[in-house]
Amino acid sequence: MISIQRLIIALLILVGGWLIFQFPVPTIQIGDATLRIEVVDTPELQEKGLSGRVSLEKNQGMLFVFEKPGRYGFWMQDMNFAIDIIWIGQDKKVVEIMNTIEPKTFPEVFYSKGVVQYVLEVNAGWSEKNHLQPGDMLTGL
């Protein structure tokens, strides 16, 4: 006879597996690297960014998608770990990479030298480890 607890656990596993296939984690290719991303495309989510989080998983990033190209400021308020900031143009080419931005830099605001439409935040050192360079393409969006 199956206990109620085992039945509930089995149902949770089935529902969890179903959800994984219904809502796959978005991935992008940037340069030669694949990255799981969280897309932030509203002003509220963009303002919060990674603030307050303890970390990012390996090969995970946060992709900021802006409505139109511009010069957008990024800061390290309430950040708990260092990140690389990757600035990406409207053509989806990497424009600039800022490596290892530390939380202690707050209240400094970082801007790209040029106009961008996407900004990707990843763990500090990820860009160098994956040999990312200006001109590399972002695909999979």
SVG drawing of the C-alpha trace seen along z (x, -y; Angstrom):
<svg xmlns="http://www.w3.org/2000/svg" viewBox="-2 -57 43 59">
<polyline fill="none" stroke="black" stroke-width="0.4" points="0.0,0.0 1.4,-3.4 1.5,-6.0 0.1,-9.5 3.6,-11.0 5.1,-8.8 2.2,-9.7 2.7,-13.4 6.4,-13.2 5.8,-11.3 3.3,-14.0 5.7,-16.8 8.5,-15.1 6.1,-14.7 4.9,-18.3 8.5,-19.6 9.7,-17.6 6.7,-18.9 7.5,-22.5 11.1,-22.2 10.0,-21.2 7.3,-23.8 9.6,-26.7 13.1,-26.0 15.9,-28.3 16.9,-30.6 20.4,-30.2 22.5,-32.4 25.7,-31.9 28.3,-34.7 31.6,-34.3 32.3,-30.5 30.5,-30.2 27.0,-29.2 25.4,-30.9 22.1,-30.4 20.4,-33.8 17.8,-35.6 16.3,-38.3 15.4,-41.6 13.4,-43.9 11.4,-46.1 12.6,-49.3 11.8,-47.8 13.7,-44.6 16.6,-46.5 17.0,-48.8 17.1,-45.8 19.5,-43.7 21.6,-41.3 21.3,-43.5 20.9,-41.4 21.8,-38.1 24.5,-35.9 25.9,-34.7 25.4,-33.6 25.7,-30.0 28.6,-29.0 27.8,-29.9 24.8,-31.9 24.2,-35.6 21.6,-38.4 20.8,-40.0 19.4,-43.5 17.3,-44.2 16.5,-47.8 13.7,-49.1 16.1,-51.3 19.8,-51.9 21.3,-54.3 24.0,-54.8 22.8,-53.0 24.4,-53.4 25.2,-50.4 26.3,-50.5 27.0,-48.0 24.5,-48.9 23.7,-46.0 25.9,-43.7 27.6,-40.7 30.0,-39.6 32.1,-41.0 30.9,-40.8 32.0,-41.4 29.8,-43.8 29.5,-43.1 28.1,-45.9 26.4,-44.8 25.2,-46.9 22.0,-46.9 23.7,-44.6 24.3,-42.1 28.1,-42.6 30.1,-43.0 31.1,-46.6 33.1,-46.7 33.9,-44.5 34.5,-45.7 36.2,-43.0 35.9,-42.3 33.7,-45.2 33.8,-44.9 30.9,-45.8 33.1,-48.3 33.0,-50.5 29.5,-51.7 28.4,-54.6 30.4,-54.8 28.3,-54.4 29.7,-52.6 28.8,-53.5 29.9,-52.0 31.9,-54.2 29.3,-53.9 25.6,-53.3 24.3,-49.8 21.0,-48.0 22.0,-45.0 24.1,-44.6 25.2,-41.2 26.3,-40.7 28.3,-37.5 30.6,-36.3 33.9,-38.1 36.5,-36.4 33.9,-34.7 34.8,-37.0 38.5,-36.2 38.0,-32.5 35.8,-32.3 38.1,-34.5 35.3,-37.0 36.4,-40.0 34.8,-43.1 33.2,-42.1 32.1,-38.7 28.4,-38.0 25.5,-37.4 23.1,-34.8 20.1,-32.9 18.0,-35.9"/>
</svg>
